[in-house]
């Protein structure tokens, strides 16, 4: 009995020893563990997350019935939904360059300077293709809502992982022993017609800033070669800075009369809700700088201010179309509110001038700054939240100046200039890129 007990114990220990490596392997092959290994193989989490955008140059072959077309170009992507691809036929040369642009749910094709909206079927396909690049970055596999399921290995023994994400087609990814992605299988994304399977294979490695990417990609559709590409260069970037992602500019219509730029709110053509924001920001920036300059040259304070207003008005008048056209056309309501705000300011300043004619210089100037700040609030529909912020801060600055009588009024004049220059600069440089 003792021997039997020892034998059972020995068998149990042997079983545990034999099963331990198997349990370890199974733990490593859990979807989450596999993804972590894959991220490390791609350069590590910190490097991959620091470079959400990629740009590469390469050449590709498009296989069409009866012939192959060789193209060269630059692929700039920030997957899943931002990309600008510029390619040209190797025979015709760079003069045949065409661009494909995907920005979220919108897409365009450009030849020369002409941009046309991308047909829905092509846009659906391209968005799916660039989504595959997001999966190759691997960190997207850990995003909320993504479901990972182990599937049987392929014929080469590569580990399979089914990726399902809301609003996206399912994709099966295959990883080699080093946790590198070597294959993808998915359906061909189309909004109509028969469904075809797409088999994508990856070979080689190219590296930038510690991020490792594939060197070659080969796509088969319906069992036939469709697209092959080889990368020559790679840049891993912190962001994709491509002006073309804003879409085509709306050209001004100078032949349609004074009302040509007036459209209703429901007909707003701009991609930005406040098309006048850059012109307004530039005006405020120049006026703010002239106010600050007047503080330095105290004897010419008013001369500096008046000169600043004149220069700002002239500069904005000369650049208005160039600054506004890429953002779209203002609505009739926005233009009306701009005129109302300026009219109210002129009336209020004139009334204050007559009412406070005998008052001290401090009270006159700070009261005018108060009115100017308040009129910015009326411009909210024209320039958005930043002008509201400027109005509130300007009003507060003027009120504090009227109450803090021991502090020279020039200090509040300087603060007013800083506010105008700072927020005006933000409107000019940053706001057109912001999403409101």
Secondary structure as UniProt FT lines:
FT   HELIX           2..28
FT   HELIX           31..41
FT   TURN            42..43
FT   HELIX           45..50
FT   STRAND          53..64
FT   TURN            65..66
FT   STRAND          67..78
FT   TURN            79..81
FT   STRAND          82..89
FT   TURN            90..92
FT   HELIX           94..96
FT   STRAND          98..103
FT   TURN            104..105
FT   STRAND          106..111
FT   TURN            112..113
FT   STRAND          114..117
FT   HELIX           120..136
FT   HELIX           139..142
FT   TURN            144..145
FT   STRAND          147..151
FT   TURN            155..156
FT   STRAND          159..164
FT   TURN            166..167
FT   STRAND          171..175
FT   TURN            177..178
FT   STRAND          181..187
FT   STRAND          197..208
FT   TURN            209..210
FT   STRAND          211..221
FT   TURN            222..223
FT   STRAND          224..237
FT   HELIX           243..246
FT   TURN            254..255
FT   HELIX           258..261
FT   HELIX           265..267
FT   TURN            275..276
FT   HELIX           277..296
FT   HELIX           298..300
FT   HELIX           301..325
FT   TURN            326..327
FT   HELIX           332..355
FT   TURN            356..358
FT   HELIX           361..378
FT   HELIX           380..383
FT   HELIX           385..403
FT   TURN            405..406
FT   HELIX           409..429
FT   HELIX           431..433
//
